[in-house]
């Protein structure tokens, strides 16, 4: 079976692996969409160019392609290679180079790239999701056991209040009722996944962010430095607007609480293509980053940051990140935490379409 060049390019564009093809003169002949996204370059502008002109800050491609042209190997594998992109971002990749022979001469070199960091993120996300689900199931089991006696305590306190004539003693029963209600509300939050979500309406992520910015500014008396870096091309998505507001609000509030009076919170949105979330390949996702220059999550609780009841603040409940994660997961998305260059990054991925 043979394919035309057009069909071959369409097939390559469906792959999540980054594919580049260079000829014997080291000129780029082909690049799929995954490679464009990974290497932050445009195929239309790069075709016919040599690697030094496409990526002037990295000699990797020229070096390994020249080596493959002079060494008679069917395949060559390079692992853990760091590439500096034109935007100064550095990525670590595994690389497979396959020469294409014609009449015993190498005509082209096929380069396959896999982002090592992406693989690690996928594995970390899968592990995090599994542990979080296990922890949450345990919490839900405890919550069910607590709610029944809590209702009995509240009912008994109300009955006792009706029998008392002493206002001072009645104050104690009111405290019991109020504290019972507070605990019940806390338990209801822990059992959030049981609540249905309305994901039938279209939501503009930037409208949600603008609403949240006005909300947190109204909540805080001091001036807050919030920077916005939006991609206006992002389309609307089907989501539960109220639940999405709750999830992102929890993270923005954490960021504001982490910074000092001179600190800054940055909201950045982008589109990313060919992203795997929970073993599902998505053609396009919204990438929402909430970045702050605070000290980050303490190392001793970093691994359990999304678990219920884990918090570094004495007044905190430890449910904010847990609830945010549950809401984002219910939208088939993912949320992750990273500390890089003295900044804290909370990244939310939401599928488009």
KOLLO-322710 format. One record per residue (C-alpha): z, y, x; residue number from 1; residue in three letters. Coordinates in pm, 1 decimal. Each point is the difference from the previous one (the first is absolute). Layout:
residues N
[[Z, Y, X], NUM, ala]
...
This chain:
residues 353
[[0.0, 0.0, 0.0], 1, unk]
[[-90.7, 342.7, 134.0], 2, unk]
[[126.7, 342.0, -101.0], 3, unk]
[[-155.9, 341.1, 25.7], 4, unk]
[[171.8, 260.9, 217.4], 5, unk]
[[113.7, 184.5, -312.2], 6, unk]
[[167.7, -308.3, -149.4], 7, unk]
[[156.7, -84.7, 337.2], 8, unk]
[[153.9, 347.6, 19.1], 9, unk]
[[131.1, -34.0, -356.5], 10, unk]
[[164.4, -329.8, 92.7], 11, unk]
[[159.1, 153.6, 311.1], 12, unk]
[[136.4, 288.5, -206.5], 13, unk]
[[185.6, -247.2, -224.1], 14, unk]
[[195.6, -138.6, 298.0], 15, unk]
[[349.9, 123.0, 80.6], 16, unk]
[[-58.9, -75.7, 370.8], 17, unk]
[[-149.6, 285.6, 202.8], 18, unk]
[[-348.1, -90.6, 127.9], 19, unk]
[[-212.4, 192.8, 251.9], 20, unk]
[[-332.3, -103.2, 156.0], 21, unk]
[[-123.2, 140.7, 334.5], 22, unk]
[[-334.3, -67.5, 166.3], 23, unk]
[[-57.8, -86.9, 366.7], 24, unk]
[[-10.0, 372.2, 83.3], 25, unk]
[[348.7, 45.0, -149.7], 26, unk]
[[-136.1, 200.0, -294.2], 27, unk]
[[168.7, -45.4, -336.5], 28, unk]
[[-233.2, -170.9, -249.1], 29, unk]
[[233.2, -75.4, -288.7], 30, unk]
[[353.9, 67.9, -121.2], 31, unk]
[[157.9, -110.6, -326.7], 32, unk]
[[230.4, 203.5, -224.6], 33, unk]
[[315.2, -170.7, 129.6], 34, unk]
[[-91.6, 106.6, 355.9], 35, unk]
[[-63.7, 359.0, -113.2], 36, unk]
[[345.8, 14.2, -156.4], 37, unk]
[[177.1, -164.2, 293.7], 38, unk]
[[-170.5, 204.8, 272.9], 39, unk]
[[-18.2, 330.5, -193.2], 40, unk]
[[-373.8, 53.3, 59.0], 41, unk]
[[-308.6, 26.0, -218.7], 42, unk]
[[-266.6, -267.8, 28.5], 43, unk]
[[-278.5, 247.1, -84.3], 44, unk]
[[98.4, 230.2, 287.2], 45, unk]
[[69.4, -275.7, 252.4], 46, unk]
[[-304.2, -228.6, -26.1], 47, unk]
[[-207.5, 2.4, 316.7], 48, unk]
[[283.9, 143.5, 209.1], 49, unk]
[[180.3, -168.2, 290.8], 50, unk]
[[378.7, -59.3, -16.2], 51, unk]
[[83.3, 280.9, 247.0], 52, unk]
[[-157.4, 251.9, -236.6], 53, unk]
[[158.2, -144.9, -313.1], 54, unk]
[[351.4, -47.6, 144.5], 55, unk]
[[26.2, 222.6, 307.5], 56, unk]
[[375.6, -63.8, 24.4], 57, unk]
[[-34.3, -379.0, 31.7], 58, unk]
[[-197.2, -207.6, 254.3], 59, unk]
[[78.6, -331.4, -168.8], 60, unk]
[[-332.1, -62.5, -175.3], 61, unk]
[[-220.2, 78.7, 299.1], 62, unk]
[[213.9, -212.5, 230.4], 63, unk]
[[13.8, -315.2, -213.2], 64, unk]
[[-362.6, 20.5, -118.7], 65, unk]
[[-129.6, 35.9, 357.1], 66, unk]
[[212.1, -297.0, 99.4], 67, unk]
[[-137.9, -209.5, -286.5], 68, unk]
[[-356.3, 89.4, 99.7], 69, unk]
[[49.7, -124.1, 356.9], 70, unk]
[[210.3, -311.4, -71.1], 71, unk]
[[-166.2, -293.3, -177.0], 72, unk]
[[263.2, -76.6, -261.4], 73, unk]
[[-52.6, -94.3, -361.5], 74, unk]
[[308.2, 203.7, -96.9], 75, unk]
[[246.7, 229.0, 169.2], 76, unk]
[[345.6, 81.6, -137.9], 77, unk]
[[210.8, 301.3, 95.5], 78, unk]
[[347.5, 33.7, -150.0], 79, unk]
[[242.3, 288.4, -36.4], 80, unk]
[[-245.4, 270.3, 105.4], 81, unk]
[[107.0, 359.0, -61.2], 82, unk]
[[-275.0, 240.7, -105.9], 83, unk]
[[39.4, 378.4, -14.1], 84, unk]
[[-204.6, 142.5, -286.9], 85, unk]
[[-157.0, 343.6, -20.7], 86, unk]
[[290.0, 130.7, -210.4], 87, unk]
[[241.5, -111.0, 278.2], 88, unk]
[[133.5, -281.1, -217.2], 89, unk]
[[52.8, -321.3, 193.7], 90, unk]
[[-61.5, -344.3, -144.8], 91, unk]
[[55.8, -346.0, 144.1], 92, unk]
[[-270.6, -257.0, -70.3], 93, unk]
[[-103.4, -356.9, 67.3], 94, unk]
[[-368.8, -19.3, 87.6], 95, unk]
[[-257.9, -280.8, -13.9], 96, unk]
[[-336.8, 60.6, 168.7], 97, unk]
[[-287.3, -231.8, -89.3], 98, unk]
[[-336.0, 33.7, 181.9], 99, unk]
[[-317.9, -49.2, -200.7], 100, unk]
[[-264.5, -178.1, 210.2], 101, unk]
[[-375.4, 13.0, -36.8], 102, unk]
[[-212.2, -206.3, 244.0], 103, unk]
[[305.4, -45.9, 224.8], 104, unk]
[[59.6, 372.6, 21.2], 105, unk]
[[283.7, 191.3, -158.7], 106, unk]
[[-151.2, 240.4, -250.0], 107, unk]
[[311.5, 114.2, -183.3], 108, unk]
[[379.3, -21.4, 17.6], 109, unk]
[[196.8, -47.7, -323.1], 110, unk]
[[348.3, 153.3, 22.6], 111, unk]
[[271.9, -107.0, -246.7], 112, unk]
[[320.2, 204.3, -7.9], 113, unk]
[[329.5, -80.5, -168.5], 114, unk]
[[273.1, 262.0, -18.2], 115, unk]
[[312.8, -168.2, 137.6], 116, unk]
[[225.0, 258.7, -166.8], 117, unk]
[[-159.7, -73.0, -337.7], 118, unk]
[[68.0, -371.4, 40.2], 119, unk]
[[361.1, 73.4, 89.6], 120, unk]
[[34.0, 230.9, -301.1], 121, unk]
[[-138.1, -266.5, -234.1], 122, unk]
[[242.5, -261.2, 134.5], 123, unk]
[[289.2, 245.8, -8.3], 124, unk]
[[-84.7, 103.2, -356.2], 125, unk]
[[-18.4, -363.7, -112.8], 126, unk]
[[337.1, -75.5, 160.8], 127, unk]
[[152.3, 317.2, -142.5], 128, unk]
[[-128.6, -77.6, -348.7], 129, unk]
[[137.2, -355.5, 11.5], 130, unk]
[[343.3, 108.5, 122.9], 131, unk]
[[15.2, 288.2, -244.6], 132, unk]
[[-88.0, -226.0, -293.8], 133, unk]
[[267.2, -250.1, 104.5], 134, unk]
[[260.1, 274.2, 36.2], 135, unk]
[[-96.2, 155.8, -331.8], 136, unk]
[[20.0, -332.9, -184.4], 137, unk]
[[354.3, -38.8, 133.9], 138, unk]
[[90.7, 352.1, -111.1], 139, unk]
[[-144.7, -60.2, -346.6], 140, unk]
[[204.0, -318.8, -33.7], 141, unk]
[[317.5, 188.0, 91.1], 142, unk]
[[-97.2, 285.7, -234.7], 143, unk]
[[-32.4, -236.2, -297.6], 144, unk]
[[343.9, -144.8, 74.3], 145, unk]
[[155.9, 347.1, 26.3], 146, unk]
[[-153.0, 150.2, -316.5], 147, unk]
[[169.6, -241.2, -241.3], 148, unk]
[[364.8, 61.4, 104.1], 149, unk]
[[-80.1, 367.5, 50.0], 150, unk]
[[-98.5, 25.9, -366.7], 151, unk]
[[327.1, -169.8, -94.3], 152, unk]
[[204.2, 240.7, 212.6], 153, unk]
[[-175.9, 299.6, -155.3], 154, unk]
[[51.8, -132.7, -353.9], 155, unk]
[[366.7, -75.2, 61.7], 156, unk]
[[54.8, 351.3, 140.4], 157, unk]
[[-156.8, 154.8, -311.9], 158, unk]
[[218.0, -212.2, -229.8], 159, unk]
[[309.7, 90.4, 200.4], 160, unk]
[[-89.4, 370.5, -20.4], 161, unk]
[[-8.3, -26.4, -379.7], 162, unk]
[[353.6, -144.0, -3.8], 163, unk]
[[150.6, 267.1, 224.9], 164, unk]
[[152.0, 326.1, -118.1], 165, unk]
[[81.3, 132.2, 347.5], 166, unk]
[[-284.0, 223.0, 128.0], 167, unk]
[[101.0, -57.3, 361.9], 168, unk]
[[-35.5, -377.3, -41.9], 169, unk]
[[-331.1, 47.2, -182.9], 170, unk]
[[-132.0, 179.3, 307.9], 171, unk]
[[43.5, -324.3, 195.8], 172, unk]
[[-199.6, -199.2, -255.6], 173, unk]
[[-278.1, 261.9, 13.3], 174, unk]
[[-14.4, -43.0, 377.1], 175, unk]
[[-39.3, -376.9, -48.9], 176, unk]
[[-285.2, 55.7, -249.1], 177, unk]
[[-174.8, 258.0, 221.4], 178, unk]
[[26.1, -216.0, 310.1], 179, unk]
[[-123.9, -302.2, -194.6], 180, unk]
[[-304.0, 202.7, -110.7], 181, unk]
[[-60.9, 114.9, 357.1], 182, unk]
[[7.0, -358.1, 128.4], 183, unk]
[[-228.6, -114.4, -281.4], 184, unk]
[[-255.0, 270.6, 89.6], 185, unk]
[[17.8, -109.8, 362.9], 186, unk]
[[-65.3, -361.0, -100.7], 187, unk]
[[-293.0, 104.5, -221.6], 188, unk]
[[-158.6, 169.3, 301.2], 189, unk]
[[43.4, -318.9, 202.7], 190, unk]
[[-181.8, -194.2, -273.0], 191, unk]
[[-295.8, 240.9, -8.4], 192, unk]
[[-279.7, -264.9, 31.0], 193, unk]
[[95.1, -137.0, -340.4], 194, unk]
[[-116.5, 326.4, -153.7], 195, unk]
[[-363.3, 23.8, -103.6], 196, unk]
[[-231.1, 245.7, 168.0], 197, unk]
[[-274.2, 199.4, -168.9], 198, unk]
[[-290.2, -4.3, 246.9], 199, unk]
[[-273.0, 81.1, -250.8], 200, unk]
[[-25.4, 373.5, 65.9], 201, unk]
[[-187.8, 164.9, 285.3], 202, unk]
[[216.4, 185.9, 249.7], 203, unk]
[[-95.4, 257.3, 260.5], 204, unk]
[[215.4, -60.6, 307.5], 205, unk]
[[-17.6, 366.9, 102.7], 206, unk]
[[115.3, 120.5, -343.0], 207, unk]
[[299.0, -234.1, 37.9], 208, unk]
[[75.7, 134.3, 348.6], 209, unk]
[[-25.3, 364.4, -111.2], 210, unk]
[[239.7, -70.9, -286.0], 211, unk]
[[245.7, -164.7, 240.7], 212, unk]
[[-20.3, 288.4, 248.0], 213, unk]
[[93.0, 248.9, -273.9], 214, unk]
[[279.0, -233.6, -114.4], 215, unk]
[[168.7, -46.0, 340.4], 216, unk]
[[-30.7, 370.6, 75.9], 217, unk]
[[180.4, 76.4, -326.7], 218, unk]
[[271.9, -253.9, 89.2], 219, unk]
[[72.1, 155.2, 340.6], 220, unk]
[[141.8, 347.9, 46.4], 221, unk]
[[-111.8, 25.6, 364.3], 222, unk]
[[-363.2, 48.2, 98.3], 223, unk]
[[-183.9, -326.7, 65.9], 224, unk]
[[-300.4, -24.6, 230.1], 225, unk]
[[-252.0, -229.0, -172.7], 226, unk]
[[-347.3, -32.3, 146.9], 227, unk]
[[-290.0, -143.5, -198.4], 228, unk]
[[-298.8, -177.6, 149.8], 229, unk]
[[-202.7, -134.3, -291.4], 230, unk]
[[-335.1, -176.6, -19.7], 231, unk]
[[-164.1, 163.0, -306.4], 232, unk]
[[-248.5, -286.3, -38.2], 233, unk]
[[267.3, -245.2, -117.7], 234, unk]
[[-76.7, -110.9, -359.0], 235, unk]
[[247.3, -56.7, -280.0], 236, unk]
[[164.1, -342.3, -25.7], 237, unk]
[[146.4, -201.1, -286.5], 238, unk]
[[376.5, 18.7, 35.7], 239, unk]
[[327.5, 60.5, -179.5], 240, unk]
[[41.5, 370.6, 73.9], 241, unk]
[[373.7, 16.0, -71.5], 242, unk]
[[79.1, -302.5, 213.6], 243, unk]
[[-224.4, 126.8, 280.9], 244, unk]
[[184.5, 332.8, -10.4], 245, unk]
[[331.9, -185.9, 28.0], 246, unk]
[[-115.5, -203.8, 300.4], 247, unk]
[[-141.1, 290.5, 200.4], 248, unk]
[[286.5, 231.0, -98.8], 249, unk]
[[254.4, -242.1, 148.7], 250, unk]
[[-180.4, 8.0, 335.3], 251, unk]
[[-54.8, 377.9, 4.7], 252, unk]
[[367.3, 57.1, -78.6], 253, unk]
[[98.6, -228.9, 286.5], 254, unk]
[[-231.2, 193.4, 232.4], 255, unk]
[[148.3, 335.8, -105.5], 256, unk]
[[354.1, -130.5, 48.2], 257, unk]
[[-92.2, -124.0, 349.8], 258, unk]
[[-134.5, 327.7, 141.6], 259, unk]
[[197.3, 301.8, 116.4], 260, unk]
[[-56.6, 361.3, -104.5], 261, unk]
[[-297.4, 30.4, 237.7], 262, unk]
[[-148.7, -337.4, -89.8], 263, unk]
[[-328.5, -72.5, -171.4], 264, unk]
[[-120.1, -255.2, -252.0], 265, unk]
[[-374.3, -74.4, -2.7], 266, unk]
[[-191.3, -156.0, -289.2], 267, unk]
[[-333.0, -147.1, 110.8], 268, unk]
[[-258.7, -190.3, -205.1], 269, unk]
[[-305.0, -189.7, 117.4], 270, unk]
[[-237.5, -274.0, -115.7], 271, unk]
[[-15.9, -321.6, 201.2], 272, unk]
[[-252.3, -277.8, -51.8], 273, unk]
[[30.5, -377.9, 37.0], 274, unk]
[[379.6, -25.6, -16.5], 275, unk]
[[186.6, -325.2, -61.5], 276, unk]
[[314.8, 28.6, -213.5], 277, unk]
[[197.9, -312.1, -85.3], 278, unk]
[[-290.5, -228.9, 96.3], 279, unk]
[[-244.1, 198.9, -215.3], 280, unk]
[[-287.6, 192.1, 158.9], 281, unk]
[[-47.4, 339.8, -163.4], 282, unk]
[[-326.3, 190.5, 38.3], 283, unk]
[[176.5, 336.8, -2.3], 284, unk]
[[362.3, 112.3, -3.8], 285, unk]
[[181.9, 331.0, -12.5], 286, unk]
[[215.5, 54.0, 307.3], 287, unk]
[[291.7, 232.7, -75.8], 288, unk]
[[216.9, 88.5, 299.5], 289, unk]
[[333.9, 176.0, -32.9], 290, unk]
[[91.2, 120.6, 348.3], 291, unk]
[[317.1, 171.9, 115.1], 292, unk]
[[140.5, 100.6, 338.1], 293, unk]
[[353.9, -117.5, -73.2], 294, unk]
[[186.1, -267.3, 200.0], 295, unk]
[[-134.5, -293.0, -202.8], 296, unk]
[[183.3, -303.4, -138.1], 297, unk]
[[285.6, -119.7, 225.1], 298, unk]
[[-104.9, -302.1, 207.5], 299, unk]
[[283.9, -216.7, -132.1], 300, unk]
[[-136.9, 15.7, -357.8], 301, unk]
[[-369.8, 56.0, 72.7], 302, unk]
[[-102.7, -360.9, -69.6], 303, unk]
[[172.3, 3.4, -338.5], 304, unk]
[[-99.1, 352.0, -105.2], 305, unk]
[[-171.3, -121.3, -319.2], 306, unk]
[[281.5, -237.2, -101.2], 307, unk]
[[234.3, 95.4, -287.1], 308, unk]
[[328.9, 167.2, 96.3], 309, unk]
[[-111.5, 75.1, 359.8], 310, unk]
[[60.5, 368.0, 83.7], 311, unk]
[[123.4, 218.8, 285.1], 312, unk]
[[137.2, 272.4, -229.6], 313, unk]
[[356.5, -30.7, -138.0], 314, unk]
[[-108.5, 148.3, -333.4], 315, unk]
[[-315.3, -211.6, -28.6], 316, unk]
[[-50.1, -304.1, -224.9], 317, unk]
[[-254.8, -172.5, 223.4], 318, unk]
[[-240.5, -43.7, -292.7], 319, unk]
[[-253.6, 279.3, 61.8], 320, unk]
[[-228.0, -186.9, 240.1], 321, unk]
[[48.5, -327.7, -186.9], 322, unk]
[[-115.4, 156.8, -326.5], 323, unk]
[[-291.0, 174.5, 174.8], 324, unk]
[[-113.6, -328.7, 151.9], 325, unk]
[[20.5, -182.4, -333.7], 326, unk]
[[-208.2, 267.9, -175.1], 327, unk]
[[-267.0, 5.1, 271.6], 328, unk]
[[-16.9, -383.3, 3.6], 329, unk]
[[-44.4, 2.1, -379.2], 330, unk]
[[-309.8, 217.1, 60.6], 331, unk]
[[-134.5, -265.5, 242.9], 332, unk]
[[77.0, 237.3, 286.3], 333, unk]
[[216.4, -2.1, 307.7], 334, unk]
[[254.3, 229.7, 161.4], 335, unk]
[[100.4, -8.0, 366.1], 336, unk]
[[227.7, 185.1, 241.6], 337, unk]
[[-84.3, 93.4, 356.3], 338, unk]
[[153.1, 215.9, 270.7], 339, unk]
[[-248.8, 156.8, 241.0], 340, unk]
[[-0.7, 306.2, 229.8], 341, unk]
[[341.9, 113.0, -128.2], 342, unk]
[[-125.3, 3.0, -357.8], 343, unk]
[[74.3, -222.1, -297.7], 344, unk]
[[-298.7, -134.6, -193.5], 345, unk]
[[25.4, -151.1, -347.3], 346, unk]
[[-347.4, -122.9, -90.1], 347, unk]
[[-99.5, -95.6, -354.5], 348, unk]
[[-322.5, -191.5, -61.9], 349, unk]
[[-139.9, -1.1, -355.6], 350, unk]
[[-321.7, -183.9, -91.7], 351, unk]
[[-283.1, 201.9, -153.3], 352, unk]
[[-176.9, -159.9, -295.7], 353, unk]
